[in-house]
Amino acid sequence: MAWIYLITAGLFEIGWPIGLKLAQKDNSVVLGIIIAVIFMALSGWLLYLAQRVIPIGTAYAVWTGIGAAGTFIVGVLIFSDPSSLMRYLGVGLIIAGVIVLKLA
């Protein structure tokens, strides 16, 4: 169950940078900040639950890895962030690291 909490926390970790990005638009500042705060709280709570079983170093690395890779993908697909082979390679290395931590 702890790994489900952790993966879900990582997915929620993607939500708060999206909220902050939305807050940069004049007509959605408040909504974007509310979204960011809600996702931060949910992500943090689920990370707390996961860390009751999973070691802190592993949990934190997986949590941030999911958040970083997911935010990169959302940025490229939705917000037209720049992409290149090297950027995808970097995200692939993050994902590989998360997989190694899970298997270790």
Beta strands, then each sheet from edge to edge (+ up, - down):
end
